[in-house]
Amino acid sequence: MKSYRELYNRSKKAKTVKSLTPNYVKWEKKGQQIIGAFISFNPVQSRLGGSEYNQYIFETDEGLIKFALGKSADSEFTPQLASGIVYAITYEGKENIAGGRQVNRFNLEEIGIADQVDNTETNPLTDDEQDDKK
């Protein structure tokens, strides 16, 4: 190997470069869903009201994504999320609350462990299939 640039060019040609920059997903349509492994979350400061909310990073079939759920969902879901666990998050729309405000509503489902997902398939592997790969 002569240089980092050469390593990069070889990896790019072999399609083994993995982007570590997540794509931002905005919740817009009822029924919209994200399925993937939870990586982490980071608190960010809102530009509008000045309050803090979380941005989540997930590994999905499409690559890394980041998104916000909203302060109400943060307090409900963040304590339940564990790194490396696969979840399905479904947007259920907005709900009106006191003071003329709205909150986003979501359904959070735990699916399994990220190690159960094979990069060449979209279905989690059974215990027997995992044993066969060893």
N, C-alpha and C positions, 0 to 999 in steps of 0.2 A: 504494500500500500504506500503510495507516494504522498498523498495528501488527504485532508478531510474532504476537500472538494471532490476528489476522485471517488472516495467512499460514498459520498452523497449521490453523485451521478450514477454509480453502479447500483446503489439501492433504489434510486428513482426508476432506473431502467428495469430493474427486477420487480418493481412494484412492491417493495418491502418497507417503504417509508410510511410511517404512521403519523398522521397529523395529531398534534397534542393541543391544538386550538379548537375548543368546542364551538359548534354552531349554536346560535341562540334560537330557541323555540318560543314563540308567543302563543298563548292559549286564546284561540279565536272561535272555534266551533264546538258546540256541545257534542260530546262523543269522541273528541280528539283524544288520542292515547299515545303515551310513551311507554315502551317496554324496554327495560335494560337493567344493568347492574349499577347500583348506587356507588359512586366514587367518593364524593365529598360535598360539603356545602360551605359557603362563605357568606358572612353577613355583609350587606352593602347598605349604603345610605341612600334613601329615597331623595330624588331631586324635587319631588312635589311637596310632600308633607314633612320632610326632614326625618321621618321615623326610619328605623332600621328594619330590613327584611332579609331573607336568605335567597341566595342563588345556588341552585343545585347542579351538580355535574354527574351525568350518567354516561356509561358506555352502552351504546345501542348497536343494532345491526348496521346502522348507517354511520357509525363512528361516535365520537364524543359530542354530547350536546349539553347545553346549560339552559336553565329556565328558572323562573320564579313562580311560586304558588300564591304568594300573598301572606301578609302577617297573620291572618286568622288560621290559615292552613299550616303555616310554619309551626305555631304552638301545638297544633294537633298532631302533625306528622313527623316533624324532625326528631323527637325522642324515640320514635319507632324504627327509624332507618339505621341500617347497619351496612358498613362497607363490604362490598363483594356479594351482597344479596340481590337477587333479581326481583324487580317489582314491576307491576303494571299500574300506571297512574292514568285515570280517565277523567277528563274535564266534564263536569255535569252542569256547567253554566254558572250564571250569577244569581245570587240570592239577595233580596232586599232586606236590610236590617234597620235598626232604629236610627233616627237622625237623617233619613233619606240616603243612607250610604248603601253600598253593595259590596258583597264579598264573593270571591270565587269559590265554588264547591267542587270537590274532587272525590273520587273513590280510589283508595290505595289498596292494592292487593299484593301480598308476598307470594312469589312463585317458586323460588329455590335459590340454589347457590350458583354463582357465576361459573364455577368449574364444571357444571353440568352441561354447559353450552359448548358445542364443538364449533369451531370457526367455519366449517364447511357445511353445517346444517343449521336449521333454525329451531329444531326441536331439542329440548333438554335430553341428555342421555340418561338411560336407566342405570341403576346400580350395576347390573350385569355388563352393560356396554362400557361403563367406566372401567370395570375390572378387566375386560378384554383388551382395553387400550394400554394397560400397564405392561 
